């Protein structure tokens, strides 16, 4: 777990806001922590909870080693309540149970913290209950609402929270971090590829260790070769070679992300932006063949088709049908 100083290095504005709030003893009763996946929302929430409860705080830094900190880190502190979606939504019953729990004094202090993960999943009724809870807490309470999309939170809740906007991590810094981590052991090429897919260190480690991303990259590479060398057989290749290796929805999403990177590389290579290549190496002979085959207009058309395919997957269109339609548009 990072310190506040380390958090401020990767999230300067949000880190500074929270550090000043603790130093001046002006912690808000509610925070809306928003940022894309991998920006550290859960880390921020956990650090806030530890700073509130840790008995050994050094100025604003929790010790992270006492019994209290360890229980918060493990999600087992009786006065820190985590709420996550049940299925696709956070239901009224979950908020009602939280309100009932908060009707009692904290078990170990007068304070309580509740952390709502994926707050955009609150139903309308659950949002209204949270709103009432924000306005009339029965004990000394700090609310932390975490979301990928702050605009999906109803305005009345937004107006009652201090907003912490977490910015995406800088890619160069993340690449360096991946390469410097001896537990991950990525080379530069792998780090550049993985950093384009996630800026979450845990997800990056999983992607690298499972090696599925590299297998799917290989079959995407083969698909592009097929489009150049045997264009008329692209539909057959999709069924005989691509789909047997890229089977479930999660793999399909990863495959489409890698396709986006590949065709962006071809577009960047065409426009002589070699330093931006993520999928190919600059000396890959297939790149020269690709820019002969694909005009800039056609590359833009393909990129749009891939984005539309990603949207269809999210709308639960059958993955095989999505890929069949996509390859015919190439």
Phi, psi and omega in degrees: 000135181287162169271171176297324178297320179291322177296323180293332178294321182268336178227077189304311186289309181297320178297316180296319179301312183290320179298316178295323179298317179289319181297324182264005180056045181234046180289130180290160177281346182205137177232138170255107183261109185238144181172157181294166181304133177092003182272354173102026182299313182294323177298316178299313182298317180295320179295321178298313181298316180296320180294326179291320189258336187301128180281351185242032182300130175259099190063271176235357185271117174293151185289332180066007181236348181284171181300321181296310180299318182296323179291323177294317179299325181271357180079023186241019178278132186293342182251009174241112188250125179258129177243126179233157180302142170259106190078235183260357185216161171263118193266161180304321182298325178294319180287324177297318178296322177297316179297321179297316179297322183278000172286346180257154176294150177306145184291327185240352176199182178276359186257154172216149177231135169234140186238119181256109177282146178050054185299340177295346180274001177298131173290169180300313180295320178295321177299317180295323178292318177298320179301314179296323180293321178297325183279329187226061177293143184270345176226176178290108193234141169240123180257134178234111180255122184251132181209148172281339187222093182298333181290344179278350178276134185300142186305325181294329175285315179305318185291342181260004180242150166276129186267127173250111182265114179265128183269150175302143179293144177295132187297319181298319180294323181290320177301314179299320180295319179295317181290331182277346182277108182293337179287339181262317176058057175262144171275178186296317181299315179295319181297319179295318180295310183296322182294338177280346182259333181202152169240028175254122186296323180293317178295321179299317180298317181295314179303316182292315185289325179289333178068001180298325181300325180284324176295317180290324175302318180299317183285331173294319177301316179297324179296316180296319176300319180297319180297330181274316189266326184222060189304321184293342181260014185297323180293318178296318178300320180303318183278324184275329188239318186281302185298326176297336180262338182241085196265298188275176185298320181298317178294322179299318179297318178296319179299319179292322177297320179290325174299317178302314180298319182296312182286332172294322177299316180298318178295317179294321179295320177301322181267014174062032175259066186296328183293346183263003182293133181237327184267314181262163166269150184297337181261015180285121182298334181296332179298317179296321178292325182293318182287340173285327184277321188250120172287165178298320179297319180291323177298318178296322177297317180294317179300320177295320179297321179294318178299320178293325177295320177299319179295319179296321177300318180292340177268012176065028168290144184303128184305320180297317178297320179301314183288324176299313180296321183295311185295332177286342178271350182291000000 
